[in-house]
Amino acid sequence: MEPKRVIDSLTEQVQIIMPSHANGTDRLFGGQLVQWIDVVAAVVARRHSGCNVTTAAIDNLQFKAGAFINNTLVLIGRITYVGRTSMEVRVDTYVEDLAGIRKVVNRAYLVLVALDAEGNPTEVPKLILQTEAERAEWEAGKRRHSLRSKRRKEGY
């Protein structure tokens, strides 16, 4: 199994927020955004692993700003850390104005597990880190992985 670079699975999705995506205050419904984030994370993980995947955890999801009907929403997903069968994926969400300027709406970290043909966890390729930013994200991912393990042991 050949190692892969972060760029090999980078995924971008663009949406225009429609009335059917909004809550009662004409803001993007949080559940809709979570669905889009999960899809982007799954595509990233499938591209990295070459397998079907399942979401094991949404580890961190922070709403930093609202998004409204007719806004252009850009979601960008990237691998940040890999274990033996699991992958941590970061998805950043932005509102993009008509001039192309982006403002952060959300950042989420998800953990996905690669599945073999029988639906059992299977090994994933190692990750090639090429930039300082990728190395920093890897180190932070190691800390998040350790924290998730600790929480599991505590029944959290």
C-alpha positions in Angstrom: 0.0 0.0 0.0 1.6 3.2 -1.2 1.7 6.3 1.1 -0.4 9.2 -0.1 0.0 13.0 0.2 -2.6 15.3 1.8 -3.1 16.9 -1.6 -4.1 13.6 -3.1 -7.4 13.5 -1.3 -8.1 17.2 -0.9 -11.8 17.8 -1.6 -13.8 21.0 -2.2 -17.6 21.2 -2.4 -19.6 24.4 -3.2 -23.2 25.0 -2.4 -25.5 28.0 -2.8 -27.8 28.1 0.3 -31.4 27.8 -0.8 -34.6 28.3 1.3 -34.8 24.6 1.8 -31.4 24.7 3.6 -32.5 27.4 6.1 -34.0 27.4 9.6 -36.8 29.8 10.8 -34.4 32.8 10.9 -33.2 32.4 7.2 -29.8 31.1 8.5 -28.3 27.8 7.3 -29.7 25.0 9.3 -26.9 23.4 11.4 -28.0 19.9 10.6 -27.8 20.6 6.8 -24.2 21.8 7.3 -23.3 18.7 9.3 -24.6 16.6 6.4 -22.5 18.4 3.9 -19.5 18.2 6.2 -19.9 14.5 6.6 -20.1 14.0 2.8 -17.0 16.0 2.2 -15.1 14.1 5.0 -16.3 10.8 3.5 -15.0 11.7 0.0 -11.6 12.7 1.5 -11.4 9.4 3.4 -12.5 7.3 0.4 -9.9 9.1 -1.8 -7.2 8.4 0.8 -8.0 4.8 1.6 -9.4 3.6 -1.7 -12.2 2.0 0.4 -15.7 2.6 1.5 -15.7 4.3 4.9 -17.9 5.0 7.9 -18.0 8.0 10.2 -16.9 6.9 13.6 -16.9 10.3 15.3 -17.5 14.0 14.8 -14.8 15.0 17.2 -15.1 18.8 17.1 -17.5 21.1 15.3 -17.5 24.8 16.0 -19.8 27.3 14.4 -17.9 30.6 14.1 -20.4 32.6 12.0 -23.8 32.3 10.4 -24.6 31.7 6.7 -27.7 32.9 5.0 -30.0 32.2 2.1 -28.2 32.9 -1.2 -24.7 32.8 0.3 -22.1 30.7 -1.6 -20.7 28.1 0.8 -17.4 26.5 0.2 -16.4 23.3 2.2 -12.7 22.1 2.0 -11.7 18.8 3.4 -8.2 17.4 4.0 -6.6 14.4 5.8 -4.9 15.5 9.0 -3.9 12.3 10.7 -4.1 8.5 10.0 -4.0 5.6 12.3 -4.0 1.9 11.3 -7.6 1.8 10.0 -8.9 5.3 10.9 -8.4 8.7 9.3 -9.0 12.2 10.9 -10.4 14.7 8.4 -10.6 18.4 8.9 -13.4 20.2 7.0 -13.4 24.0 6.9 -16.5 25.9 5.8 -16.5 29.4 4.3 -19.0 31.9 3.0 -17.6 33.3 -0.2 -18.8 36.7 -1.3 -19.3 37.7 -5.0 -15.7 39.1 -5.1 -14.4 35.7 -4.0 -13.4 36.7 -0.5 -14.0 33.9 2.0 -15.0 34.2 5.7 -14.8 31.2 8.1 -18.1 29.8 9.1 -17.1 26.4 10.6 -14.3 24.0 11.3 -14.9 20.4 12.0 -12.8 17.3 12.7 -14.2 13.9 11.9 -12.9 10.4 12.3 -13.7 7.9 9.6 -12.8 4.2 9.4 -11.9 2.4 6.2 -13.9 -0.8 5.5 -13.1 -3.9 3.5 -15.5 -5.8 1.3 -17.1 -7.5 4.3 -17.5 -4.2 6.2 -14.7 -4.8 8.6 -12.0 -2.1 9.4 -9.0 -2.3 7.1 -5.6 -0.7 7.0 -5.2 2.7 5.3 -2.2 4.2 3.6 0.4 6.1 5.6 0.4 9.9 5.1 3.2 11.8 3.4 3.6 15.2 5.1 5.1 17.8 2.8 4.6 21.2 4.5 5.1 22.6 8.0 1.3 23.2 8.2 0.7 19.5 7.5 3.3 18.5 10.1 1.7 20.8 12.7 -1.8 19.4 11.9 -0.4 15.9 12.2 1.0 16.7 15.7 -2.3 18.2 16.7 -4.1 15.2 15.3 -1.9 12.9 17.4 -3.0 14.8 20.5 -6.7 14.6 19.5 -6.3 10.9 18.9 -4.8 10.4 22.4 -7.6 12.5 23.9 -10.3 10.5 22.0 -8.7 7.2 23.3 -8.7 8.6 26.9 -12.3 9.6 26.6 -13.3 6.2 25.3 -11.7 4.5 28.3 -13.6 6.9 30.6 -16.9 6.0 28.9 -17.3 9.5 27.4 
